[in-house]
């Protein structure tokens, strides 16, 4: 879903996937608003986008953990918007489970960044999307949210909660002609997986970004990326709890 009369709000714009998404969207003709914490990084990305694509690229600071600032953030986005507003949300944090076991504050922050932050912002943006009666919302979830596992159940539970919220938001915005797509990646080649021994290859951020843009506004509810994660998670989902709890992964 692209065109000169629309703007993509890219939240979490300093992540490799979001940075790649912003470049893909701008190359397809959309304006972009980059939102995140590291303003210097985003200014550099915005400059790169303008040089490469000629698109308009704005920068606005955003912190998922500061919901009191979210209303002002939305107002700033609307000032920079041109045409239909679309949203790509890629904010997330994934501490090691053992670290969260030792320090519950890390677990609380994981829930705040991965669930409460998105809910706060998307709840504020929902009336805007309903009023314009068009647009797309694409949010990065995770296959980790499909089943609670010993090795990452706090992170997984935050993504599971986000998935359920997006189901409800999808039903709400459907009646306004706005599509909501949840994208559930497996392993992605970012700082979250660097140095990890992975059972399956990590996908390049650029390919994930392109898949997100391809599915935006197309009526797709949930996307697993790469595709093979859907049958994998389907199989894991039917394992009885009395058996699954014995697994050490």
C-alpha positions in Angstrom: 0.0 0.0 0.0 1.9 3.0 -1.2 1.5 6.3 -3.0 2.3 10.0 -3.0 -0.8 10.9 -1.0 0.1 8.9 2.1 2.6 8.9 5.0 4.0 6.0 6.9 4.7 6.6 10.6 7.6 4.2 11.4 7.8 3.6 15.1 11.0 2.1 16.4 12.9 3.6 13.4 16.4 2.9 14.7 15.8 -0.9 14.5 17.2 -2.6 11.3 13.8 -3.8 10.2 12.1 -0.4 10.7 15.0 1.4 9.0 14.7 -1.0 6.0 10.9 -0.6 6.0 11.2 3.2 5.9 13.5 3.0 2.9 11.2 0.5 1.1 8.1 2.7 1.7 9.8 5.9 0.7 11.2 4.2 -2.5 7.6 3.3 -3.3 6.5 6.9 -3.1 5.4 7.5 0.5 6.4 10.2 2.9 7.8 8.8 6.2 7.9 9.9 9.8 10.7 8.3 11.7 9.9 7.9 15.4 12.2 6.5 18.1 14.6 7.4 20.9 17.9 8.0 19.1 17.4 11.3 17.3 20.9 11.4 15.8 20.5 8.0 14.3 17.1 8.9 12.9 18.3 12.2 11.4 21.0 10.3 9.6 18.4 7.8 8.3 16.1 10.6 7.2 18.9 12.2 5.3 19.8 9.0 3.6 16.1 8.4 2.6 15.9 11.9 1.1 19.1 11.4 -0.9 18.2 7.9 -2.2 14.5 8.4 -2.9 13.7 12.1 -2.8 10.8 11.4 -0.4 9.9 13.6 2.6 11.3 12.2 5.8 10.6 13.7 9.2 12.0 12.8 12.7 10.0 12.8 16.0 11.3 11.5 19.3 9.2 8.7 20.8 9.6 6.5 23.9 7.2 3.6 24.4 7.7 3.7 28.2 6.5 7.3 28.6 2.7 7.1 27.8 2.1 10.6 29.2 4.0 12.0 26.2 2.1 10.0 23.6 -0.8 12.5 23.1 1.7 15.2 22.2 3.6 12.8 20.0 0.4 12.0 18.0 -0.3 15.7 17.6 3.2 16.2 16.2 2.7 13.3 13.8 -0.5 14.8 12.4 1.3 18.1 11.8 3.9 16.2 9.6 1.4 13.9 7.9 0.5 14.3 4.3 -2.5 12.4 3.0 -3.5 9.0 4.5 -1.6 8.0 7.7 -0.3 4.4 7.9 1.5 2.9 10.9 4.4 0.5 11.1 5.3 -0.4 14.7 8.6 -2.2 15.4 9.4 -1.3 19.0 10.6 -4.2 21.2 13.0 -5.4 23.8 14.1 -9.0 24.6 16.3 -9.5 27.6 17.5 -13.0 28.4 15.0 -14.9 30.5 17.5 -15.7 33.2 18.3 -12.0 33.6 14.6 -11.3 34.1 14.3 -14.1 36.6 17.1 -12.5 38.6 15.8 -8.9 38.1 12.0 -8.5 37.9 12.4 -4.9 36.9 13.6 -6.2 33.5 10.4 -8.2 33.2 8.3 -5.2 34.0 10.1 -3.1 31.4 9.7 -5.9 28.8 5.9 -5.7 29.4 5.9 -1.9 29.2 7.9 -1.7 26.0 6.4 -4.6 24.1 2.8 -4.4 25.2 1.8 -1.3 27.1 3.6 1.1 24.9 2.1 -0.1 21.6 -1.4 -0.2 23.3 -1.0 3.4 24.5 0.0 4.7 21.1 -2.3 2.7 18.9 -5.3 3.5 21.1 -4.5 7.2 20.5 -4.1 6.7 16.8 -7.2 4.6 16.3 -9.6 7.5 16.2 -7.4 9.2 13.6 -7.5 6.1 11.4 -11.2 5.7 11.9 -11.8 9.3 10.8 -9.8 9.0 7.6 -11.5 5.7 6.8 -8.5 4.3 5.1 -4.9 3.2 5.9 -2.9 0.3 7.2 -1.4 -0.7 10.5 1.5 -3.2 10.5 2.9 -4.4 13.9 5.8 -6.7 14.5 4.8 -9.5 16.9 6.8 -12.7 17.3 6.4 -16.5 17.0 7.4 -16.5 20.7 3.9 -15.3 21.5 2.3 -18.5 20.2 3.4 -20.7 23.1 5.0 -20.0 26.5 8.5 -21.6 26.6 11.0 -22.0 29.4 13.6 -19.9 27.6 11.6 -16.8 26.9 8.2 -16.8 28.5 8.2 -13.2 29.7 9.1 -11.9 26.3 6.6 -14.4 24.7 3.8 -13.4 27.0 4.2 -9.7 26.1 3.9 -10.6 22.4 1.0 -12.9 23.1 -0.8 -10.0 24.8 0.0 -7.7 21.9 -1.4 -10.3 19.5 -4.8 -10.4 21.3 -4.9 -6.6 21.5 -4.3 -6.4 17.7 -7.1 -8.9 17.1 -9.5 -6.5 18.8 -8.1 -3.4 17.1 -8.4 -5.3 13.8 -12.1 -5.8 14.4 -12.6 -2.2 15.4 -10.8 -0.7 12.4 -12.2 -3.1 9.9 -15.4 -1.2 10.0 -13.5 2.0 9.0 -11.7 0.3 6.1 -8.4 0.2 7.9 -6.4 -3.1 7.8 -4.4 -4.3 10.8 -1.7 -6.9 10.1 0.3 -8.7 12.7 3.7 -9.9 11.4 5.2 -12.8 13.4 8.9 -13.2 12.5 11.1 -16.1 13.6 14.8 -15.4 13.9 15.9 -12.1 12.3 19.5 -11.1 11.8 19.6 -8.2 14.3 21.3 -7.4 17.6 18.7 -9.5 19.4 20.1 -12.7 17.8 23.8 -11.8 17.3 26.0 -14.4 19.0 23.1 -16.8 19.5 23.3 -20.4 18.4 20.1 -20.6 16.4 18.3 -23.8 15.2 17.2 -22.1 12.0 18.7 -19.4 9.8 18.1 -15.8 10.7 16.3 -13.8 8.0 17.7 -10.5 6.7 15.8 -7.4 8.0 15.4 -6.1 4.4 13.4 -9.2 3.4 11.2 -8.9 6.4 10.6 -5.2 5.8 9.6 -5.9 2.2 7.2 -8.6 3.3 5.6 -6.2 5.8 5.1 -3.6 3.1 3.8 -6.1 0.6 1.0 -7.3 3.0 0.1 -3.8 4.2 -3.5 -2.9 3.5 -4.1 -6.2 1.6 -6.5 -7.7 4.1 -3.9 -10.0 5.6 -4.5 -10.6 9.3 -1.4 -12.5 10.4 1.8 -13.2 8.6 4.5 -15.6 9.7 8.0 -14.8 8.4 9.6 -16.8 6.9 6.6 -18.9 5.9 7.8 -22.1 7.5 7.2 -20.7 11.0 3.4 -21.2 10.6 3.5 -25.0 10.4 6.2 -25.1 13.1 4.2 -23.1 15.5 1.0 -25.1 14.6 2.8 -28.3 15.5 4.1 -26.8 18.8 0.6 -25.6 19.6 -0.9 -29.1 19.6 1.7 -30.6 22.0 -0.1 -31.3 25.3 0.9 -29.1 28.2 1.9 -32.1 30.3 4.5 -33.0 27.6 5.5 -29.4 26.6 6.4 -28.4 30.1 9.2 -31.0 30.1 11.0 -29.4 27.1 14.0 -27.3 28.0 14.0 -24.8 25.2 
